[in-house]
Amino acid sequence: MKPTPILIAGPCVIESMDVLDAVAQELVRLNQKFGTDIIFKASFDKANRTSLHSYRGPGLEKGLQMLADIKERYGLRVLTDIHESQQAQPVGQVVDVLQIPAFLCRQTDLLVAAAKTGKAVNVKKAQFLSGLDMEYPVQKVRESGNDNVWLTERGNIYGYNNLVVDFRNIADMHRFTDTVIMDCTHSVQRPGAAGGKTGGNREFIPAMALAAKAFGANGYFFEVHPDPDHALSDGPNMLRLQDFEAVVASLIQ
């Protein structure tokens, strides 16, 4: 029997418990229907927003408490990202997977601190690196005592305000780790292309996932939201929560 792929889903940023509950309830339903183990994702702080005035999240202390509540109430595994090395230890006490943002994937102190938590470390490939370049972030995590390192493809910068995906990066990154994830929502972003915030083309998300599957991805990352058009971060490239089931079905059936 073919292993079920790793699935990661949740809102871009923690907005409210109502949004977190709505997403968590749907993930639980899908896990029960499909026999999956979808990992819940949300960020307590978006430290790299386009504008100084953009919403960033509730912060470390409150955000971790909200994620802990979701984990306890729904029995879901949880993933969140860290931006500074001192965040790794408290975050590692709550979540199951620590994520390294793409822009920070070469930050040695951040990678080492994440590795030392003993939790799985998901390193997103920078928009300016090739898949082969990711040998070295993996090396930093492993040489810090942690073999449980994943890599995530999220596209490359292509001119101004645009990303493209070279799916060969998936095969290249499989040279360094067994787990290669496709970020199906950030890869359809239009960075900084919406007047001080990021735009995107969510209509391409299902095809992006299937293309990655064809190239050997064994994990898929989705930002989902009950009402992405009114989300506080990454709305244009987030998948509508009601549309997530069909995408999951296409990947596992």
For each residue, the residues with C-beta under 8 A, 3 or more apart:
1:
2:
3: 218
4: 7 35 36 37 252
5: 213 217 218 219 220 251 252
6: 39 150 179 181 218 219 220
7: 4 36 37 38 39 219 220 222 248 251
8: 38 39 41 79 97 122 181 219 220 221 222
9: 23 27 38 39 40 41 221 222 223 224 244
10: 20 23 27 40 41 42 79 223 224
11: 14 15 19 20 23 41 42 223 224 225 231 238
12: 42 43 46 223 225 231 232 233 234 238
13: 42 43 44 45 46 55 56 57 232 233 234
14: 11 19 20 42 43 44 57 58 63 66 67
15: 11 19 20 55 231 232
16: 19 20
17: 20 21 66 69
18: 21 22
19: 11 14 15 16 22 23 225 226
20: 10 11 14 15 16 17 23 24 42 66 70
21: 17 18 24 25 70
22: 18 19 25 26 226 241
23: 9 10 11 19 20 26 27 40 42 224 225 226 241
24: 20 21 27 28 40 70 73 74 76
25: 21 22 28 29 74
26: 22 23 29 30 224 241 244
27: 9 10 23 24 30 31 38 40 74 76
28: 24 25 31 32 74 75 76
29: 25 26 32 33
30: 26 27 33 34 36 38 244 245 248
31: 27 28 34 35 36 37 38 76
32: 28 29 35
33: 29 30 245
34: 30 31 248 249 252 253
35: 4 31 32
36: 4 7 30 31 248 252
37: 4 7 31 77
38: 7 8 9 27 30 31 76 248
39: 6 7 8 9 76 77 78 79 96 97
40: 9 10 23 24 27 67 70 71 74 76 77 78 79
41: 8 9 10 11 78 79 80 99 221 223
42: 10 11 12 13 14 20 23 63 66 67 70 80
43: 12 13 14 46 57 63 80 81 233
44: 13 14 57 58 59 60 62 63 64 66 67 80
45: 13 56 57 58 59 60 63 83
46: 12 13 43 49 54 55 56 57 233
47: 56 83
48: 83 101 103
49: 46 52 54 55 56 197 233
50: 54 191 192 196 197 198
51: 54 196 197
52: 49
53: 196
54: 46 49 50 51 196 197 233
55: 13 15 46 49 232 233
56: 13 45 46 47 49 59
57: 13 14 43 44 45 46 63
58: 14 44 45 62 63 66
59: 44 45 56 62 63
60: 44 45 63 64 87 90 91
61: 64 65
62: 44 58 59 65 66
63: 14 42 43 44 45 57 58 59 60 66 67 80
64: 44 60 61 67 68 90 91 94
65: 61 62 68 69
66: 14 17 20 42 44 58 62 63 69 70
67: 14 40 42 44 63 64 70 71 78 80 94 95
68: 64 65 71 72 94
69: 17 65 66 72 73
70: 20 21 24 40 42 66 67 73 74 76 78
71: 40 67 68 74 75 76 77 78 94 95
72: 68 69 75
73: 24 69 70
74: 24 25 27 28 40 70 71
75: 28 71 72
76: 24 27 28 31 38 39 40 70 71
77: 37 39 40 71 96 97
78: 39 40 41 67 70 71 94 95 96 97
79: 8 10 39 40 41 95 96 97 98 99 122
80: 41 42 43 44 63 67 91 95 98 99
81: 43 98 99 100 101
82: 85 87 88 91 98 99 100 110 113 114
83: 45 47 48 87 101 104 110
84: 87 110
85: 82 88 107 109 110 112 113
86: 89 113
87: 60 82 83 84 90 91
88: 82 85 91 92 98 110 113 114 116 117
89: 86 92 93 113 117
90: 60 64 87 93 94
91: 60 64 80 82 87 88 94 95 98 117
92: 88 89 95 98 114 117 118 119
93: 89 90
94: 64 67 68 71 78 90 91
95: 67 71 78 79 80 91 92 98 119
96: 39 77 78 79 119 120
97: 8 39 77 78 79 119 120 121 122 150
98: 79 80 81 82 88 91 92 95 114 117 119 120 121 122
99: 41 79 80 81 82 121 122 123 124
100: 81 82 104 105 107 110 111 114 121 122 123 124 137
101: 48 81 83 104 105 124
102: 105 124 125 126 127 154 186
103: 48 126 127
104: 83 100 101 107 110
105: 100 101 102 111 123 124 125 126 129 134 137
106: 126 129 136 137
107: 85 100 104 110 111
108: 111 112 140
109: 85 112 113
110: 82 83 84 85 88 100 104 107 113 114
111: 100 105 107 108 114 115 121 123 137 140 141 144
112: 85 108 109 115 116 140 141 144
113: 82 85 86 88 89 109 110 116 117
114: 82 88 92 98 100 110 111 117 119 121 141 146
115: 111 112 121 140 141 142 144 145 146 149
116: 88 112 113 144 145 146
117: 88 89 91 92 98 113 114 146
118: 92 146
119: 92 95 96 97 98 114 148
120: 96 97 98 148 149 150
121: 97 98 99 100 111 114 115 141 146 148 149 150
122: 8 79 97 98 99 100 149 150 151 152 181
123: 99 100 105 111 134 137 138 141 149 150 151 152
124: 99 100 101 102 105 151 152 154 183 186
125: 102 105 129 131 133 134 151 152 153 154 169 173
126: 102 103 105 106 129 133
127: 102 103 154 155 156 157 163 191
128: 156 157
129: 105 106 125 126 133 134 156
130: 133 134 156 166 169 172
131: 125 134 151 153 166 168 169 170 171 172 173
132: 135 172 175
133: 125 126 129 130 136
134: 105 123 125 129 130 131 137 138 151 172 173 176
135: 132 138 139 175 176
136: 106 133 139 140
137: 100 105 106 111 123 134 140 141 149 151
138: 123 134 135 141 142 149 151 176 177
139: 135 136 142 143
140: 108 111 112 115 136 137 143 144
141: 111 112 114 115 121 123 137 138 144 146 149
142: 115 138 139 145 146 147 149
143: 139 140
144: 111 112 115 116 140 141
145: 115 116 142
146: 114 115 116 117 118 121 141 142 149
147: 142
148: 119 120 121
149: 115 120 121 122 123 137 138 141 142 146 177 179
150: 6 97 120 121 122 123 177 179 180 181 219
151: 122 123 124 125 131 134 137 138 173 176 177 179 180 181
152: 122 123 124 125 180 181 182 183 219 221
153: 125 131 165 167 169 170 173 180 181 182 183 187 212 217
154: 102 124 125 127 163 183 186 187
155: 127 163 164 165 183 186 187 189
156: 127 128 129 130 163 164 165 166
157: 127 128 162 163 191
158: 162 163 164
159: 162
160:
161: 190 191 192 193 199
162: 157 158 159 190 191 193
163: 127 154 155 156 157 158 186 187 188 189 190 191
164: 155 156 158
165: 153 155 156 169 187 208 211 212
166: 130 131 156 169
167: 153 170 171 211 212 214 215
168: 131 171 172 215
169: 125 130 131 153 165 166 172 173
170: 131 153 167 173 174 180 182 212 215 216 217
171: 131 167 168 174 175 215 216
172: 130 131 132 134 168 169 175
173: 125 131 134 151 153 169 170 176 177 180
174: 170 171 177 178 180 216
175: 132 135 171 172
176: 134 135 138 151 173
177: 138 149 150 151 173 174 180
178: 174 218
179: 6 149 150 151 218 219
180: 150 151 152 153 170 173 174 177 216 217 218 219
181: 6 8 122 150 151 152 153 217 218 219 220 221
182: 152 153 170 187 208 209 212 213 217 219 220 221
183: 124 152 153 154 155 186 187 221
184: 187 188 205 208 209 212 220 221 222 239 247
185: 188 189 200 202 205 221 222 223 234 237 238 239
186: 102 124 154 155 163 183 189 221 223 234 237
187: 153 154 155 163 165 182 183 184 208
188: 163 184 185 200 201 202 204 205 208 237
189: 155 163 185 186 198 199 200 234 236 237
190: 161 162 163 193 194 198 199 200 201 236 237
191: 50 127 157 161 162 163 198
192: 50 161 196 197 198
193: 161 162 190 198 199
194: 190 197 198 199 236
195:
196: 50 51 53 54 192
197: 49 50 51 54 192 194
198: 50 189 190 191 192 193 194 234 236 237
199: 161 189 190 193 194 236 237
200: 185 188 189 190 234 236 237 238
201: 188 190 204 236 237
202: 185 188 205 228 236 237 238 239 240
203:
204: 188 201 207 208
205: 184 185 188 202 208 209 222 237 239 247
206: 209 210 246 247 250
207: 204 210 211
208: 165 182 184 187 188 204 205 211 212
209: 182 184 205 206 212 213 220 222 247 250 251
210: 206 207 213 214 250 251
211: 165 167 207 208 214 215
212: 153 165 167 170 182 184 208 209 215 217 220
213: 5 182 209 210 216 217 220 251
214: 167 210 211
215: 167 168 170 171 211 212
216: 170 171 174 180 213
217: 5 153 170 180 181 182 212 213 220
218: 3 5 6 178 179 180 181
219: 5 6 7 8 150 152 179 180 181 182
220: 5 6 7 8 181 182 184 209 212 213 217 251
221: 8 9 41 152 181 182 183 184 185 186
222: 7 8 9 184 185 205 209 239 244 247
223: 9 10 11 12 41 185 186 234 237 238 239
224: 9 10 11 23 26 228 238 239 240 241 244
225: 11 12 19 23 228 231 235 238 239 240 241
226: 19 22 23 240 241 242
227: 230 231 240
228: 202 224 225 231 234 235 236 238 239 240
229: 235
230: 227 235
231: 11 12 15 225 227 228 234 235 238
232: 12 13 15 55 235
233: 12 13 43 46 49 54 55
234: 12 13 185 186 189 198 200 223 228 231 237 238
235: 225 228 229 230 231 232 238
236: 189 190 194 198 199 200 201 202 228
237: 185 186 188 189 190 198 199 200 201 202 205 223 234
238: 11 12 185 200 202 223 224 225 228 231 234 235
239: 184 185 202 205 222 223 224 225 228 243 244 247
240: 202 224 225 226 227 228 243 244
241: 22 23 26 224 225 226 244
242: 226 245
243: 239 240 246 247
244: 9 26 30 222 224 239 240 241 247 248
245: 30 33 242 248 249
246: 206 243 249 250
247: 184 205 206 209 222 239 243 244 250 251
248: 7 30 34 36 38 244 245 251 252
249: 34 245 246 252 253
250: 206 209 210 246 247 253
251: 5 7 209 210 213 220 247 248
252: 4 5 34 36 248 249
253: 34 249 250
